[in-house]
Amino acid sequence: MEETTTLYRFHWPGGATNEGRGQNVADALEKLGFGAAAAAALDYFEVVEESHADRERHEQIKRAYQ
C-alpha cells in the first residue's frame, strides 16, 4: 500500500526533537499528541520523507521549469 503521509522532524526550543507522520504539519503534530497550534511554538521543522504523491508533484513542477 502506498504511503500517503509525509514524515516530519520537529525541532522545539531547548533542543528537543520529535518525528511524526501526517497529511501536513498540523496533522502530524496532532498524531503525536500536540494541538495543531503547537506549530507556532516550534523553532522549525524538516520534511524528512515526502509522500510518493508529493514527490511526484514536485518533480513535475521542476520539469515544467526546465
C-alpha positions in Angstrom: 0.0 0.0 0.0 1.3 3.4 -0.9 2.3 5.7 1.9 0.2 8.9 1.7 1.7 10.8 4.6 4.9 12.8 5.0 7.5 12.2 7.7 8.4 15.4 9.6 11.1 16.2 12.2 10.0 18.8 14.7 12.6 21.0 16.5 11.5 22.6 19.7 13.1 25.3 21.8 15.5 23.8 24.2 16.8 21.2 21.7 14.1 18.5 21.9 13.0 16.8 18.6 10.1 14.6 17.6 9.3 12.8 14.4 5.8 12.2 13.1 3.8 11.4 10.0 0.8 13.2 8.8 -1.0 14.7 5.8 0.5 18.0 6.8 2.4 19.6 9.8 -0.8 20.1 11.9 -1.9 16.5 11.3 1.5 15.1 12.3 1.6 17.2 15.4 -1.9 16.1 16.4 -1.0 12.4 15.9 2.0 13.0 18.3 -0.5 14.3 20.9 0.2 18.0 20.4 -2.5 20.5 19.3 -2.3 21.8 15.8 -1.4 25.3 17.2 1.8 23.8 18.6 3.4 24.5 15.2 3.7 28.2 16.3 5.9 27.1 19.2 8.4 25.2 17.0 11.9 26.5 16.3 11.5 24.8 12.9 10.5 21.6 11.2 12.0 19.5 8.4 10.4 17.3 5.8 12.3 14.0 6.2 10.5 11.9 3.7 7.8 13.1 1.3 4.9 11.0 0.3 5.1 9.5 -3.1 2.4 11.9 -4.4 4.2 15.0 -3.1 7.5 13.8 -4.5 5.9 13.2 -8.0 4.2 16.6 -7.9 7.5 18.4 -7.0 9.2 16.5 -9.8 6.5 17.7 -12.3 7.0 21.3 -11.2 10.8 21.0 -11.6 10.4 19.6 -15.1 7.9 22.3 -16.1 10.6 25.0 -15.3 13.5 23.3 -17.1 
